Amino acid sequence: MNAALLRQVLAAALALLAACHGAGAQSRDVAPDDLALRVTLERPDAVPFVQELVLLTVEGVYRRHITLEKLLQPALPDFDWMQLGEDAWFDSVLDGRKVKNFRRRMALFAQVPGRLTIPSFTHELHLTDESDDWFAHSVTSAPIEIEVRPKPDVDGWWLPVSRLTVADSWSNPPDQLAPGEGVLRIVRIEATGVGPEAIPPMPDLRSPSGHVFAHPEKRLIELSPQGPVSIAFWRWTVQPGPRGTAILEPFGFDYFDTQTRQMRHVEITAQRVAHEALGRSPEAPPPPAPWRLSAWPLALAALVGMGGGAAVFLAGRAPDRLCVAGRLASHAARRVRRWHAGARLLLAAWRGDLPALRRTARGYAAIAGDGRPSPHHARCLRHLDAQIFAPNMPPLRFVQFAREMLSNGGGARSGKPDAKGDRTPAPGS
């Protein structure tokens, strides 16, 4: 028997074994270990407080071919809950056999203390029999119990989170305002392990000597396998009082750190808002520049100007040629300033810095339009202000907005096409 014939015989034998195995597996008799569904807690020994995050996983391991499925979730009257993303199906190997796996992640928040029960989940499945006909079969998980402690006696808002970050930012330096100018203050709260409604309400920003105008707050949520991440934006426009200066009072709130199991306090400090002439004393040093770019674009502009001047000198320094050289150097300098402004705009977008994005977008529009924004840039700026100040607006896509600003209203773009055929404009193109 040659090698080719031997391979054919072995392949036929393996196919026959697989067919026999499949025929035996696809039957109306469902063995106890063919289908298994269980519900587990990520921290089964923990005793959470009321409203503290409890991560739950529903897992199914199935050795049968499934044609249709539906997971029935029980009523959870003692909990608020949210599903963390879509259901996941994947293959794995168990005892040398490939099996189907099902997984759903959920976040639970107990609303009452005591010993609470999470009822059974039921997975309704459609399997196949020996004749390849479908039949219904259900598998049910066992109920589990969890002990929940009452929330501690705290003054104010109860906020149990695994991580909290607070960012205080301004649309422009608050102590360097022009007369009659206001400043936008944005406080960004990011809390991991709670829903958006759990973040404290936006406080009243007080100033005995200034004018404060509150904007509607925005709340967002991002879902991850580790739990929800909620974000709140608190926004105020502040103007100095008649004397050109104002002090904003500090404010803060308490929260419970679920990692260290301790109460903590976060405070947003007081801030002075003033006209530029009153913002710093004469002997005070100037503030450091928030952004530094390399000098090579400016050097390039200087070389262009010097090259134009040298060419005119060699040609006899005719007056009209001197004018051409001057215009050439001025045009190069404008392109460098526009490149810088575009780079600042892109950096603010990549960082997700909303105040910096608004400030750099206005600066870029002014530079690109020689002091007056073009109709395209004016539309972009109006859209940005609507995204910031209007209620019930969808989340702003920072990089997409920056690209639209740099696109010059659909004109020629520079940059390399990405995988989808779009183009990413270079700064100031």
N, C-alpha and C positions, 0 to 999 in steps of 0.2 A: 504494500500500500504506500503510494507516494505521499509526499507532504501535503500537496493540494487536496487530495482526497481525504486525508486525515483531518484537515481543517474543516472541510465540509461536513464530515460526520460529527465532529465536536460541536459545530454551530447548530446542527439540527437537534442534537441531544439537549443542548442548552435551551433552545427555543421550546422543545417539548416540555422540559422541566418548568420553564417559566409559564407555559400555558396551563400545565397542571396546577401549579401553585396559584395562578390567578383564578382558575376555576374554583379551587377550594376556598379562596379568600372571599370571592364574590358570591355570597349566599345570604339567605334570609336569617340564618342563625348567626347572631352577633355574640361573639365571645366577650367575657367581662373585660379582658385587657385590650380589646380592639379599639375602644373609644374611652377616653378619660378626659374629664373637665374638672378643673380645680380653681379656687380663688385663694390668693395669698396676699398678705400685707407685706410691704417692704420692710417694716420694722415691727414684727409681731409682738415683741416684748415691750414696746413703748406704750406709755399711758399719756395720750395727748390731751391738751386742753380743748375746751369748746372752741370751735372755729379754727383750730389748727389743722394744717394739711395732713391727710392720711393718704398715702399712695397705695393703690390696689391694682393687682394684675389678675386678669382672667386668662387662663392658659388651657388650651386643648391639645391633646396628643392623639392622633387618629391614624390607625393602621388600615383603614378601609378607604376605598375610593368614594369621594363625596361629590355629588352633582349639584346640590343646592344646600344652602345653609342660612340660618337666621338665629342670632343670639337674642334671647328674651331676657331683658334686664328686669329684676324685681323692683317693686316700689320701695323707695328709700325715704320714708317720712321723717326720719330723724336726722337726715343728712341733706346738705346741699352737695351737688356733685357736678363734675364736668368730665367729658371724655378727652383724653390727651392725644389727639391725632386720630388717624384712621386705623382700622383693624389691620393687623399684619398677619400674613400667611407665608410660611416658609417651610422648606424641607430640612430634615435632619436624619441622622442614622442612629437607630436604637436597637441594640442587640443584633447588629449586622443587617438590619432591614431599614429601608428608607421609610420614614413616616412623615405625615403632614402635621404641621404645628400651627396653632392659632393663638394670637395674643392681642389683648386689649388692655390699655393702660387707662386708669381713671384716677381722678382726684376727688376725695371725699372731705367734707367739712362738717363735723358733728355740730348740731345746733342745740343739743340738750346733753347734760351730764348723765352719768350712770353707766350701767352695763348694757350696751346696745348690740343688736343682732343685725348682721348683714345677711339677708335671706339668700336662698339658692338662686343661681343663674341656670337657665336652661338653654341648651343649644339644640335647635331643631334641625335635623339633617335629613337629606335624601340620599340613600345608598342604592347600590345595584345588587341584584340577585344573580342566580346562575343563568337566567335567561336574558340577562342584561336589562331587566325591567327595574324601574325605580320603586322604592318603598320608603316610607317615612320612619324615622327612628330618632328618639330624643335622648340626650345625655344631660344629667343634672349634677351641679356641684353641691358640695356640702355647705350648709350655712356656717358662718364664723361669727364669733363674738369679740367685742372690743370694749375695753374699759375707758371711759372718757371722764376727765376731771372738770369740775366747773372752772370757769375762767377766774383768775385771781381778782381781788378787789383793787382795781386800779382807778386812778382819777383820769377822766378823759377817755380817749379812744383806745380800744383794744385791738392791737395789730400784731398778730404772731407771724413772723416771717423768718425764713432761713437766711435771707440776705437783703440788705437795704442800702441803696445808694441815693444820694441827694446831690444835685448839681445846681448851682446858682449862677446864672449867666445874664449878660446884658447885651443889648443890641449895639451899643457904643459905650465908651468910657463914661460912667455916670457923673464924674466930677469935671468933665470937660465939655459941657453942653454949650451950644450957641444960645444967645438970648432968644427966648420964646420956644426953644426946642425941648421936646420930651424924650424919654428913654424907655425902652421896653425891657422889663425884667421878666425872666422866665426861670421858674424853679421846676426842675424835672425830678420826679420821684419814681424810682424803679424798685419794686418789691417782688421778691421771689417767694412763691408759696401761698399766694392769696389771689383772689379775683379783684377786678378793678374797683368794685364797690366797697372793698375792705379798706382801701386807702383813705385816710382822713379827708374830710371835706376841705376845700380851699379856704384858707383863713382870710380874715380881713387884714389887709396890709395898712398899717396906720402910720401917719406922719402928721405931727402937730403944725408943721410949717410948710407943707407941700400939698400938691394935688395928686390924688391917686385914683386911677380909673381901672377898675377890674374888668377883665375879659372872661368870657365863658371858658371854663376849664375843659380840657380834653383828657379822655381816658382810653387807653388801648390795652390789649392783651396779646401775648404771644404764648403759644402752647408748646411745651417740650415734654419729653418722656420723664423729666425730673420734676414736672409740675408747672403750673402757670407762672408767667412773668408779667406783672401788671405795671403799666407806666401811666403816670398822671402828669399833666403839664398845668402849672399855675402861672397865670400871666397878668401883669399889670403894666399900664403906662403911667409913668411918674413925671411930673413937672415941678421944678422948684417954685417956691412961693414968691411973693412980691420982692423979697430981699435977695432973690437969686440963689438961695440955698435951702435945702431941706434935709432932715434926718428921718430915715425910715427905721421904725422900731424893729427889734428882733422878734422872731417867733419860732416856735418849735413844737415837737410832739414826742411822746414816748412810744416805744415799740418793744415787743418781746422777741428776743433772739432765740429761735428754736434750736440752734446748734449748741450754744453755751448755756441755754435754759436760764437766761438772766434778762431783766428789764434794762433797757438802754434808752438814752435820750439823744435826740438830734436837734440841733438849733441852727437856724439860719441867722447869721449875725446882722447887726445894724449896719446901715450903709448911708453915706452922705451923698446927696445928689445936688450938684451945683453948676452954675455957669463957669466956663473955663477961666474967666478972670478971677473967680473966687475959689476955684477948686484947689489951688496950690498956693502956698506962700512963695514970695519971690525968691527966697533962698533955697527952696526945695529943689532937688535935682529933677530933671524930666523923667517921666516913667520910661521903663525899657520898652523897646519896640517889640510888639507881639509877634512880628514875623520878620524873618531875614531871608533874603534870597541871595544867591551867588551873584558876583559882580560881572560875570562874563557877558550877559546880554548888554549891559551898559558899555562894557569895553568894546563889544562888537559895534554898537552904535557909534562910539567915538572913532573907531577905526574906519567905519564907513564915511563919517564926516571928514576925517583927516584925509582919507583917500580921495574923496571928491574935491577937497580943497587943494591937494597936491596936483591933481589932474588939471584943475583950472589954472594953478600957478604955472605949470609947465606949458600950458596953452596960451599964455600971455595975459592971464588975469583979466579977461574981458568982463565988463560989468554984468552982461547977461549970464555968463557962465558962473560968475560968483553967485548970482541969484539961484541958479540951478543947484549949485553945491549946497547952498543954505537950505533949500527945500529938501534936498536929499537927506541931509543930516537931521532935519526936523522930522521928516517922515520916518526915519529909522528910530528916532527917539520915541515917537508915538507908538510904533509897533512894539518897542520894548516895554513901555508902560502898559500897553494892552496885554502883552504876554504875562507880565507880572500879575495884573488884575485877574486874568483868567486862571492862573495857577492858584491864586488865593481862593478864588471861587470853587475850583475843583477840590482843593484841600478841605475847605469847610464842608462840602458835600460828602466827601469820603469819611470825614469824622462824624457826620451826623450832628453838627453844631448849628442849630437853627438860628440863633442870633448872628453868628458869624456869617452864615449863608445869606441872610437878609442884608447885612452890611456890605459884604463883598459883592453881592449881585447889584446893589445900587451903585457901588463904586465902579464896577465893570461897565455898567450901562452908561455912566457919565463919561468914562474914558473913551469907550468905543464910539460914542456919539459926539465927541468933542464938546462935552459939557451939557448936552441935551440928549436924553435917551431916544433911541429910534422907536417907531411904532411897535416893532416886534418886541423890543426889550421892555417897553412900557406895558404891553400885554402880559409879558412874563412876570413883571413885578406886581401887577394887579392880581394875577393868579396866585402868586406867593402870599400876598397880604390876605387874600380870601382864605387860603389854606390855613393861615395862622390865626386869623381873627374871627372868621365866620363859624358859627356852630354847625355841628353834624357834617363836617367835611371829611372825606376819606383821608387816610394817612398820606403825608407828603413823601414822594419818592425823590430823595435828595439828589442822587446822581443823575436821574432822568431830568430833573429841573435844571441842573447845571449844564447838561448837554444841550438842552433847549435854549438856554441863554447863549451858549457859545455857537449855536448853529446859524445865527444871523438870519433867522426867519426862513430857513430852508434853502439858503444859497449854497455856494460851494463850500465844502468842508474839507478839512485836512485830517489825516489820521489813517490808521490801518484798519481795514475791515475786520470785524470779529467773526466768530464761527457762524453767526446767523446772517452775515452779509451786511449788517449795519456798520456804521462808521463811528468811531470814537474820536471826537474832534480834539485837536491839540489846543492848549490854552491860547485864547485870543485869536484863533483862526477865523 
